[in-house]
């Protein structure tokens, strides 16, 4: 099938030239093992339901696209897949979009079951993971990312997992750190950086297809044209996979991790998901914060509150601390960043030892922030205490939830 068949003829911003098609083809960093992806394509052709899921940061959320919910790369990829592999109404194709701005895989792995699997009600056939420009502050330098990949890859229904490497206006991403994970497990990988950055330096006379000004809405996020290119790059992977001979061997899951898999079993703990694993005394954190980060999920034009089942300390909550007893190997805290002066800092103690001061103004806008509290190879009982820092007793602080590994 010619590449022109996968493009959008109604969009006249970028001419559909041979050079454009060559640019798109450069995005295919690795075809990977195609068995799972071909199975999803074949399933669509048979008229069966197929679910495409996307998890990532603000680019997956759709930032820069207008309107965000239908011009983001995730929605356009979903539409391309539906148009290519179904006919006459054909297979019901479902979109799961789980992008949350300003968040890395350290948070993505915690919200995976909730936002992608919808607490066990969804089994995606294709999962695109996009954190290549969000993981600079990952405390584990890739362990969280590989753990998320393994959470998706090891599902019993054997979804196809695709690694997507987006890029900033500075030509930067973490592809060199993260692509070895894809090579290790034989995963398809698509690099927007490989597709566009070289031609950014060319004028139209020299063969430039699109300028940075056309591709980027700001220094981080694509324009509508940029999102369209990202969708075309993913669709090119689908096209190449469809016309390639099927791989006979399955992906090996018995390999040791290339970076680390410490958090592959991480689960979310909040007010709604509380189980017998933890005993909690809310203390002065008994309120619920409703002023949260919002994200447009799936194809929705409206935002969904992130971590609504939280614990909040307010100015009149008193000085009593939040206490939790839990048996686990590792534990992460998810708390709220805020630009409001009403919010302050909280001290976090594990087994009586101060391990971190959680700063509400680490960034001065409303965002979900995940940090590691403890990390061990053995599961043991631990006591967690969170209290407002000295001088911040009259401030607000919101515990959004925890990620734990049993």
N, C-alpha and C positions, 0 to 999 in steps of 0.2 A: 504494500500500500504506500503510495507516495506521501511524503510528509505534509504536503499541502492539504491533504484530507483531514489532518488533525488540527488545522489552524482555524482562526475565526475570521471568515471573510467580511463580516460586518464591521470589524475594527480596522480603520484606515490609518491609524497612527503610524504603523510600521509596514512598509511594503513587504510582501511575501516573496522575497527574492531567493535565489539559490544561496546567497550569502547568509540570509536569515536562517534557512534550513540547516546550513552547515554550523551556524552558531548554536542552534538548539541541539544538534547531534553531539556537540562537544560536552554537553552536560552529563552524558552517560559515563559516569566515573567507573561503574562496574555493573555488568548485567547480573552478576551473582548467580546463585542456583535458582533456576526459573520454575522449579516444580510447583511450588505453592502459588506463585503468581499466575502461572498458566492454569492451574486448577480453578482459581477465582474467575478468570476470563471465561473458561469453559462453562463454569457454573452459570454465568450471566447469559451465555449463548443458549443454554438449555432452558432459559426462562425461569431459573430459580432466583430467590432473593440473594442479593449480594450487598454487603455493607462495607463502605469505605470509611476509615477512621483516620483522623489527623490529630496529633497532639504536638504542641510546641509553645512558643512564646507569642509575642505581639504580631509577628508576621503571619503566623497560622491563625491568630485571632482575626486578622484582616486589616490591620492598621495600614493606612495609606490608600486603601481602596474606597471608592465612592460609587454607589452605596456599598458599605462594608460587607454586608451579608451575601451579596450576589456577585460582587466583582473581586472578592478575595480569591487567592489561588486555590484554596481547598474546594470552594464551591465550583469554580471553573473546571478543576480536575474531575470532580464528580460528574459534572455535566458532560465533559468530553468522554469519560468512560461509558456513560449511559448511551451517548450517541454512537460510539464506536462498536459497542458489543451487544446492543439490544436493538430490536426492530419491532415495529407495529405494537408498541406498548410493552412488549417483551418482558424481560426480567424486572421485578421491582428492585430498584437500586436505592439504598439508604445512605445518607450522609451523617456521620458523626464528626463534628468539629469541636475540638477541645483545646483551643489556644487561649492562653492567659498572658497578658502583657507583662513584661518585666520580670518573668519568672524562668528559672533554669530547670534542668532535669532533676535537680535536688528536690524540687516541689512536684515536678511532673510525675515522678515515680510514686509519690504519695497519693496523688489524686487519680492515678490511672484506673483503678477499679471503679471509682465513682464516676469519672467523666468520660471514659472510653467504654468500659464494660457495662456502665450504668448498673453497678452493683449486681452483676451476674445476669442481667436481662438481655445483654447484647453479646454476640460472638462475631466480631469483625472479621471479614475475609481478607482485607488489605489494611495495613496500619502504616501510616507515614509518620516518622518521628523527625521533628525539626527543632533542634536546640543548638545548632552550630554557632549561632551568634549570641546565645544567652548564657553559656556556661563558663564565661571567663572567671566568675567568682565562685565556681563550684569548689567547695572545700576539699573534695576528693580527687580533683584533676582527672575525672573521667570514670570513676567507680560508680557514681550515681547514674551516669549515662549508660554504661554497660549493664547495670542492674535493671534499668528501665527497658532496654532492648531485650534482655532475657525474660523479663516479666511478660512481654508481648510474644516473644518467640517460642516460649515453652508451653504455651496454652495447648490444651488437649485437642482443640479443633484445628490446629496447625495453620494459623493465619500467615499470609505473606507480609513480611516486615521490610519496609523500604526506608533507608536513611536519606534524608534530604538536607543538603548543606546550603543554606541561604548565605547572603553576604551583605556587609555594610558598605556604605559609600566609600569608605577608606580602603576597600578591597580586602578587608579583614574577615576571617572567620576561624573556627577551630577545626577545620577539616583535617589538618595534619595530626591532631590529637585523637580525633574521633573516628576517622575512616579506618584505622586498623581494627576496630571492633567489627565493622562490616566485612572487611577482608577475612577476618578470623572465622566468622560464621557463614561466609559465602552469601552475603545479603546484597540485593540490588541497591546501588547508591547513585544519587543524582546530585550533581554539583552546579548550583547556579553561578558560583564563583568561576568555575572552569568555562562556563558558557559565555559570560559577559565581560569579565574584567579585561581580557586582552583587547577586545574590540573597543572598549571605552577609550583607549588611547589613540584611536584612529579617527580621522575626519571622514565624512561621507565619501570624499574622493578617494581616500585610502582604503575604503572598505568598511568603515564604521557603520553599524546597523542602528544602534541606539546610543544616545549620550547618557551620561550619568544624570543630567538634569531631567531627561525624559524617563529614566528608569526609577529614580528615587524621588519620593515625596518629601523626604527630609534625609538626614544623614543615616537613618536606620531602616526606613520602611519603603517598600516599592509603591509606585503609582499604580493606577489601573493597568498601564502597559507593562509595568514590572511584574505585577501579579499574573497577568496573562502569559508572559514569558515563562514564569515558574510553572504554570499549569501546562504549557506546551512541552516543557522539559520532562515533566512527569508522564505526560501522554506519549511522548516519544519512547520512554521506557516501556510503556504498555505495548506500543506498536512493535518495537524490536522483540519483546518477549513473545508476542503473539505469533510472529513469523519465524521464530527460532525453533530448532528441534528441542523437544522436551528433555530435560535432565532426568536420568533414571534414578540416581541416588538421592536420598533425602538429606536435608541439612543435619549435620552432626550436632547433637546437643550434649555430648559427653566430654567436650573439650574443656580444659581448664580456662579460666577467664584470661583475656589478654591484658586487661587493666585491673579488674576486680569485680566481684559479684556480691559484695557484703550485704547489699540492700535489695536483692532480687525478691525477697519475701516481705518487703515492707508493706504495712497496711495503715490505713487512716483510722485515727481515734479522735472522735469529737463527741458532742452531746448526743448526736443521733446514732452513732455507731458504737457507743459504749458497751463493752462486754465484760464478762467476769474476769478478764485479764487484768483489769485495773480497778483499784479502789480510790475514789476521788472525794476530797473535801474541798468545796469551792471557796470557802472563806469569803474574802472581800471581792471575789471575782464571780459573783452570782448573776450579774446582768448579762443581757445579750445585745451585741452590737449589730445594728442594722445599716450603718453607714459603711459599706464595704466596697471592695473592688468588684466591678461588674464586667462581664464579658458576654458578647453575643455568641451563643453556642449554636452548633449545627447551621441551619439556614435561617435562624431567627433574626428579625430586625430589632429585637429588644434585648437588653442585657439581663444576665442571670447573676445573682449575688453569689460571690465566692466565699465558701466557708461560713454559711449563715448560722450553723449550730455551734456557737462559740461561747467563750467565757470572758466577760469584760469587767474590769475594775473601773469605777467612776470616782469622781471627786469626793463623793459622800459615802463610799463603800466601806470605809474604815481601814484599819491596818492589818487585818488578818490575812495571812498568806494562803495561796492556793497550794494544796498538798495532794500528791498522787503516789500511790504505791503500785508498782508494776513489775512483773517478771519479764525480762526481755534481754536480748543480746545488744541491740542498738536502739537508740531513741533520738528522734528529731523533734524540735519545736517549730510549729508554724505560728507566727504572730503577725500583727498588722503594723505596717509602716503607715505614717500619716503626715500630712503637711500641717495639721492643726496644732496650735500651741497647747491645746487641751491635753495632748498626749505626752506621756513621759516614758521613762525607762524602768525596767524591772530586772531584778537580780534573780538568777536561776542557780539553784543549788542541787547537786546530785549527791545523795548520801552524805549530806551535811557540808559538802565542799562547794564553794562558789566556782562555777564552771563558765559562766558567761553573764554579761550584762546585755540584755536585749534592748536595743535602742529603737524607739518608735520613729525617730527621725533619721534612720540610716539612709533613707531617701525621703525627700519631702513631698511625697504624694502617696495616695492610698494604694497600697500594694501588699500582696501576700509574701511573707519572707520566711524561708525555711533555714534552720541552722541545726547542726549536729550537737546533741548534748552528751551522748555517750556512744561508744563503739567498741564492741568486745566480741570475742569468738565464743564465749560461754554465756548461756542464759542464766541470769541471776535476778534476785529480787532487789529492786532499787527504790529509794524514796526520792521524790522530786518535790522541791519547794520553790514557788515563784512568789516573790514579794516586791512591792514597789521600792525602787532605789531611794536612798536617803535624799531628801529634798524634793522627791517626786510623789510623795504620799497623797497629795491632792490632785494628782493627774490621772488620766485615763490610760489604760493599757488593755489590749485585747489578745487573748490566747485563742487563735483560730482553730488549733487542733494539734495533734501529734502524729508522727509517723513512727511505728514500732516494728521491730523484727523479733519474733519470738525465739 
